[in-house]
């Protein structure tokens, strides 16, 4: 059995999940669920970056007795959010866990023995929001372009990693076709490397929170050298097939992480996919800007699958898009309720009314009937190709177009008016085949709704696979169960 390993970024715990953090998590979940349908041994990792100055600051502001208590409380909130959003991760890593600390120490020792660590002094500009040192050229009007605040001037003793040593090799590796997607992000990284890589700080002294350097007890690992190693939590699946990351942390994953892996003797990731941002009025969502949208609130107000569907449907993967509750309502009402849900409900009701609730046996199919069966096969191939390219929005567009054609076919045939039993049976049989195809195509995106549908039509969830899209899962004579609408119109 082939393996597939996918990760999200690990998230800071100075705030609760937002739509911005839910977005890459749901992207990864959709892709992981699809690979499971393909029959692959899939490992989906997400988690939290807790060894951060942000964590210390948030714990103090919240009047917690200690930082660990704060981290534990926040971790439960993040876990709960992913449970509510029906995220199917296989592991949830916290950087305060002993297993992570052990991995960081082992990784560091490999790099240290390679001769790629040295002590030095750093003086420069530090953005606490990004937890990264910035150059003057990266500032906009003297401020961090993401957090809209001037960075602090810092001068301190740090330990450094010889990133510059690996500049040529990193550039060679990431220039491989499709290694970084989309291409615009790849071009940015290539240009950054060509400007010349500098050695990077991997520690800070006297900060009191985080993982201690094995060679100097006064120093704690700086966040990126610590955090990136989370991905090695289960080396049975390494190298990772794809890191799903935000475009703002592309440099760390495509340059620093690759350099670290080369130094420590690991294979590099197979692909790094940088998604865009949900924005509010053109600005990235962030706690510091006060424009965060809570995905749990949205799920409880509109349903989990309404949120999952909208998040994927609204933005081409890799690009930015503006968030709007009105847009969510419109997509749910026009696409899920009036299109997909309408077709499925009409067909099952007609099976109840016209054939006693049992799937009819087809007779001789005419050309139009056969065209729908052929469409099922071609849609599977088209969607599969799009999924392989991480074109998730486009995959949903194809599925929606498929449902539109099915509604058209049902309206053309009008089995509720038809007197010819053969034509009635053919129409209901073909539409039932189409329902099972829709179920499998939609499962990675809206799994909770599809599971409800499968219960209605009597198909066991564990029996569906990607290869069965065109098969006869609802066989003639099979009796459908109690029929309920899958989606509710939002008013």
C-alpha positions in Angstrom: 0.0 0.0 0.0 1.4 3.4 -1.0 1.8 6.1 1.7 0.7 9.7 1.7 1.8 12.2 4.3 0.3 15.7 4.5 0.7 18.5 7.1 -0.7 21.8 8.1 1.4 24.5 9.6 1.4 24.3 13.4 -0.5 27.3 14.9 0.4 29.8 17.6 -1.7 29.6 20.7 -1.9 33.3 21.5 -5.4 33.2 20.1 -8.2 30.7 19.2 -8.7 29.4 15.6 -9.8 31.8 13.0 -11.2 31.2 9.5 -7.6 31.9 8.4 -6.2 28.9 10.3 -9.2 26.8 9.5 -8.6 27.3 5.8 -5.3 25.4 5.5 -6.6 22.8 8.0 -9.7 22.1 5.9 -7.6 22.1 2.7 -5.3 19.4 4.2 -8.3 17.5 5.5 -10.0 17.4 2.0 -6.8 16.1 0.4 -6.2 13.6 3.2 -9.7 12.2 2.9 -9.3 12.0 -0.9 -6.1 10.0 -0.6 -7.8 7.6 1.9 -10.6 7.1 -0.7 -7.8 6.2 -3.1 -6.8 3.4 -0.7 -3.5 5.0 0.4 -2.0 4.7 3.9 -2.6 8.3 4.8 -1.0 10.3 7.7 -2.4 13.8 8.3 -0.5 15.9 10.9 -1.5 19.2 12.5 -0.8 20.8 15.8 0.4 23.8 17.8 3.6 25.9 18.1 3.6 26.6 21.9 7.3 27.6 22.4 6.9 31.2 21.5 7.2 34.6 23.1 3.6 35.1 22.0 2.6 32.3 24.3 4.4 33.9 27.3 2.8 37.3 26.6 -0.7 35.8 26.2 -0.4 33.8 29.4 0.6 36.9 31.4 -2.3 38.9 29.9 -4.7 36.1 30.8 -3.5 36.0 34.4 -2.8 32.3 34.3 -0.8 30.8 37.2 1.9 29.6 34.8 2.5 29.3 31.0 1.9 25.6 30.9 -1.6 26.0 32.3 -2.3 28.5 29.6 -0.9 26.3 26.9 -3.0 23.3 28.0 -6.2 25.4 28.1 -5.6 26.8 24.6 -4.6 23.4 23.2 -8.1 22.0 24.2 -9.8 24.9 22.4 -7.9 24.2 19.2 -8.6 20.5 19.4 -12.3 21.2 20.0 -12.4 23.5 17.0 -11.0 20.9 14.7 -13.4 18.3 16.1 -16.3 20.6 15.4 -15.1 21.2 11.8 -14.8 17.4 11.3 -11.0 17.5 10.7 -9.7 13.9 10.4 -6.1 14.4 11.5 -4.2 11.3 12.5 -1.9 13.1 15.0 -1.9 16.4 16.8 1.5 17.6 17.8 2.2 20.1 20.6 5.8 21.5 20.8 5.6 21.3 24.6 5.4 17.5 24.4 8.3 15.4 25.5 8.4 13.5 22.1 8.9 16.8 20.3 11.6 18.0 22.6 13.4 14.7 22.1 13.2 15.1 18.4 14.5 18.7 18.5 17.5 17.6 20.6 18.3 14.7 18.3 18.0 16.9 15.2 20.1 19.6 16.7 22.8 17.1 17.6 23.0 15.9 14.0 23.4 19.4 12.7 25.9 20.3 15.4 28.1 17.2 14.7 28.0 18.3 11.0 29.8 21.5 12.1 26.9 23.7 11.1 26.3 25.5 14.4 28.3 28.3 15.9 28.0 31.1 18.5 27.9 34.7 17.5 26.3 38.1 18.1 23.3 39.4 16.3 22.2 43.0 15.9 19.1 43.8 13.9 15.4 44.3 13.7 13.0 41.8 15.2 9.3 41.5 14.6 7.6 39.8 17.6 4.5 39.1 15.5 6.3 37.2 12.9 9.0 36.0 15.3 11.6 36.7 12.7 14.5 39.1 12.1 13.8 41.6 9.3 15.9 43.7 7.0 15.3 47.4 6.3 14.3 46.5 2.8 11.5 44.3 4.0 9.8 47.1 6.0 7.0 49.3 4.6 7.2 52.8 6.0 9.4 51.4 8.8 6.8 48.8 9.8 6.4 45.0 9.4 4.2 44.7 6.3 2.1 42.0 8.0 1.7 43.3 11.5 1.8 47.1 10.8 4.2 47.7 13.6 7.8 48.8 13.7 10.2 46.0 14.7 12.4 46.1 17.8 16.1 46.7 17.6 17.9 43.8 19.3 21.5 43.1 20.0 22.3 39.8 21.7 24.3 36.6 21.6 22.8 33.9 19.5 23.7 30.5 18.2 23.6 30.4 14.4 23.0 27.7 11.7 25.1 27.8 8.6 22.3 28.3 6.2 24.5 30.1 3.6 26.6 26.9 3.3 23.6 25.2 1.6 22.5 28.1 -0.7 23.4 26.4 -4.0 22.0 23.1 -3.1 18.7 24.6 -1.9 18.3 26.6 -5.0 19.0 23.5 -7.2 16.4 21.5 -5.3 13.6 24.0 -5.2 13.9 24.8 -8.9 12.5 21.4 -9.6 9.2 21.4 -11.4 6.2 21.7 -9.1 8.2 21.6 -5.9 6.7 24.9 -4.7 3.2 25.7 -5.8 1.8 28.0 -7.0 4.6 29.2 -9.4 4.3 32.8 -8.1 5.5 31.7 -4.7 8.3 29.6 -6.2 9.6 32.6 -8.1 9.6 34.7 -4.9 11.7 32.1 -3.1 14.1 31.7 -6.0 14.7 35.4 -6.2 15.2 35.6 -2.4 17.9 32.9 -2.5 19.6 34.5 -5.5 20.0 37.7 -3.4 22.2 35.6 -1.1 21.4 33.6 2.0 22.7 34.6 5.4 23.3 32.3 8.4 20.3 32.3 10.7 19.9 32.7 14.5 18.5 29.5 16.1 18.5 30.5 19.7 17.8 33.4 22.1 19.3 33.8 25.6 17.5 34.2 28.9 13.9 34.0 27.6 12.8 31.3 30.1 10.3 29.4 28.0 11.0 26.9 25.3 13.4 24.0 24.7 16.9 24.4 26.0 19.9 24.1 23.7 21.8 20.9 24.7 25.1 22.7 24.5 24.2 25.9 26.4 21.6 25.9 29.2 21.3 29.7 29.0 19.8 29.5 25.5 16.4 28.4 24.3 15.7 27.4 20.7 14.4 30.2 18.5 10.9 29.3 17.3 11.6 28.2 13.7 14.4 25.8 14.3 12.2 24.3 17.0 8.8 24.4 15.3 9.8 23.0 11.9 11.0 19.8 13.4 7.4 19.0 14.4 7.0 17.4 11.0 9.3 14.6 11.9 7.0 13.3 14.6 6.6 9.9 12.8 9.6 9.2 10.5 7.9 6.1 9.1 6.0 8.4 6.7 8.9 10.8 5.9 9.5 12.4 3.5 6.3 14.4 3.6 4.3 14.4 0.4 3.0 17.9 0.9 3.3 20.7 3.4 0.2 23.0 3.3 1.4 26.4 4.5 0.4 30.1 4.3 2.2 32.2 1.8 3.7 34.3 4.6 5.8 31.4 5.9 7.0 30.1 2.5 10.6 31.3 3.0 10.9 29.4 6.3 9.7 26.1 4.8 11.4 26.4 1.4 14.7 27.8 2.5 15.4 27.3 6.2 13.7 23.9 6.6 15.3 22.5 3.4 18.7 23.7 4.6 18.1 22.1 8.0 17.1 18.8 6.5 20.1 18.8 4.2 22.4 19.4 7.2 20.8 16.7 9.3 20.8 14.1 6.5 17.1 13.9 5.8 15.3 13.8 2.5 13.5 17.0 1.7 9.7 17.4 1.3 8.2 16.3 -2.0 6.0 19.4 -2.4 5.3 22.6 -0.6 2.0 24.3 -1.3 1.5 27.9 -0.2 -2.2 28.9 0.1 -3.5 32.5 0.0 -5.3 34.4 2.7 -8.9 35.0 3.5 -9.0 38.8 3.9 -11.4 41.3 5.4 -11.6 44.5 3.4 -8.3 43.5 1.7 -6.3 42.9 4.9 -5.1 39.5 6.3 -7.1 38.3 9.3 -5.0 38.6 12.5 -5.6 39.1 16.2 -3.4 42.2 16.2 -5.6 43.8 13.5 -8.8 42.9 15.3 -10.5 41.3 12.3 -10.6 37.6 13.1 -13.6 35.5 12.2 -14.4 32.5 14.3 -15.0 29.3 12.3 -16.7 27.6 15.3 -19.2 30.4 15.4 -19.8 30.0 11.7 -20.2 26.2 11.9 -22.7 26.5 14.7 -24.7 29.2 12.9 -24.6 27.8 9.4 -23.5 24.1 9.8 -20.1 22.5 9.6 -20.3 21.5 6.0 -21.6 24.9 4.9 -18.3 26.4 6.3 -16.1 23.6 4.8 -17.8 24.0 1.4 -17.6 27.7 1.3 -13.9 27.8 2.4 -12.9 25.6 -0.5 -15.4 26.9 -3.0 -14.7 30.6 -2.5 -10.9 30.8 -3.3 -8.7 29.2 -5.9 -6.1 27.4 -3.9 -3.0 29.5 -3.7 -4.8 32.8 -4.2 -6.3 35.4 -1.8 -10.0 36.0 -1.4 -12.2 38.2 0.7 -14.4 36.7 3.4 -18.1 37.5 3.6 -21.0 35.9 5.4 -23.3 37.0 2.6 -21.2 35.2 0.1 -21.4 32.1 2.3 -25.2 32.3 2.4 -25.4 32.7 -1.3 -23.2 29.7 -2.1 -25.1 27.5 0.4 -28.5 28.5 -1.0 -27.8 28.5 -4.7 -25.3 25.6 -4.9 -25.9 23.2 -2.0 -29.6 23.7 -1.4 -31.0 24.6 -4.9 -28.6 22.5 -7.0 -27.0 19.4 -5.3 -29.5 19.0 -2.5 -32.4 19.6 -4.8 -31.4 16.9 -7.2 -30.7 14.2 -4.6 -34.0 14.9 -2.7 -36.1 14.9 -5.8 -34.7 11.6 -7.0 -35.2 9.8 -3.7 -38.7 11.2 -3.3 -39.5 10.0 -6.8 -38.1 6.5 -6.1 -40.5 6.4 -3.1 -43.5 7.7 -5.0 -43.1 5.9 -8.3 -41.5 2.6 -7.4 -42.3 2.0 -3.7 -39.0 3.2 -2.5 -37.0 0.6 -4.4 -34.3 1.2 -7.0 -35.9 0.1 -10.3 -34.3 -2.3 -12.8 -33.4 -0.5 -16.0 -34.4 -1.6 -19.5 -33.0 -0.6 -22.8 -31.2 2.7 -22.5 -31.5 5.4 -25.1 -28.7 7.8 -26.1 -29.6 10.4 -23.5 -29.6 7.9 -20.7 -26.2 6.5 -21.8 -24.8 10.1 -21.9 -25.4 10.5 -18.2 -23.6 7.2 -17.4 -20.7 8.3 -19.6 -20.7 11.6 -17.8 -20.2 9.9 -14.5 -17.1 8.2 -15.8 -15.6 11.4 -17.4 -16.4 13.5 -14.3 -14.4 11.1 -12.1 -11.4 11.5 -14.4 -11.6 15.3 -14.6 -12.0 15.7 -10.8 -9.2 13.3 -10.1 -6.9 15.2 -12.3 -7.8 18.5 -10.6 -7.4 17.0 -7.1 -3.9 15.8 -8.0 -3.1 19.4 -9.0 -4.5 20.8 -5.7 -7.2 22.6 -7.7 -9.9 22.1 -5.0 -12.1 25.0 -6.0 -12.1 23.8 -9.6 -12.9 20.3 -8.4 -16.1 21.6 -6.7 -16.9 23.6 -9.8 -16.8 20.4 -11.8 -19.0 18.5 -9.3 -21.5 21.4 -9.2 -21.6 21.4 -13.0 -22.2 17.6 -12.9 -25.1 18.2 -10.6 -26.5 20.9 -12.8 -26.5 18.5 -15.8 -28.2 15.8 -13.6 -31.0 18.3 -12.7 -31.4 19.1 -16.4 -31.7 15.4 -17.3 -34.3 14.8 -14.6 -36.3 17.9 -15.7 -36.1 16.7 -19.4 -37.3 13.2 -18.5 -40.1 14.3 -16.1 -40.7 10.8 -14.7 -43.6 12.1 -12.6 -45.5 12.8 -15.9 -44.1 9.8 -17.8 -46.5 6.9 -18.7 -43.8 4.5 -20.1 -42.6 2.3 -17.3 -39.3 1.6 -19.1 -38.5 5.3 -19.3 -39.4 5.9 -15.7 -37.3 3.0 -14.5 -34.3 4.1 -16.7 -34.4 7.6 -15.4 -34.7 6.7 -11.7 -32.0 4.0 -12.0 -29.5 6.4 -13.7 -30.2 9.2 -11.3 -29.6 6.7 -8.4 -26.3 5.8 -9.9 -25.6 9.5 -10.2 -26.4 10.0 -6.5 -23.8 7.5 -5.4 -21.3 9.1 -7.7 -22.0 12.6 -6.2 -21.7 11.1 -2.7 -18.1 9.9 -3.4 -17.1 13.0 -5.3 -18.3 15.2 -2.5 -17.2 13.1 0.5 -13.7 14.7 1.0 -15.3 18.2 1.1 -18.5 17.7 3.1 -18.1 14.3 4.8 -20.7 14.8 7.5 -23.5 15.5 5.0 -22.4 12.6 2.7 -22.5 10.3 5.7 -26.1 11.3 6.4 -26.9 10.7 2.8 -25.3 7.2 2.8 -27.5 6.3 5.8 -30.6 7.4 3.9 -29.7 5.3 0.9 -28.3 2.3 2.9 -24.7 2.4 1.8 -22.0 1.8 4.5 -19.5 4.6 4.7 -16.6 2.2 4.9 -17.5 0.6 1.6 -17.1 3.7 -0.5 -13.8 4.2 -2.4 -12.8 6.5 -5.2 -12.8 3.6 -7.7 -16.5 2.9 -7.0 -17.8 6.2 -8.4 -19.0 4.7 -11.6 -20.2 1.4 -10.0 -23.7 0.2 -9.2 -23.7 0.7 -5.4 -27.5 1.2 -5.3 -28.5 -2.0 -7.0 -32.0 -2.6 -8.5 -34.4 -3.8 -5.8 -32.5 -2.0 -3.0 -34.9 0.0 -0.8 -34.0 3.5 0.3 -34.5 4.6 3.9 -36.1 7.6 5.5 -35.6 10.7 3.3 -34.6 14.0 4.8 -33.3 17.2 3.1 -29.5 17.4 3.2 -29.2 21.1 3.4 -31.3 23.9 4.8 -31.8 27.2 3.1 -30.3 30.1 5.0 -32.5 33.1 5.4 
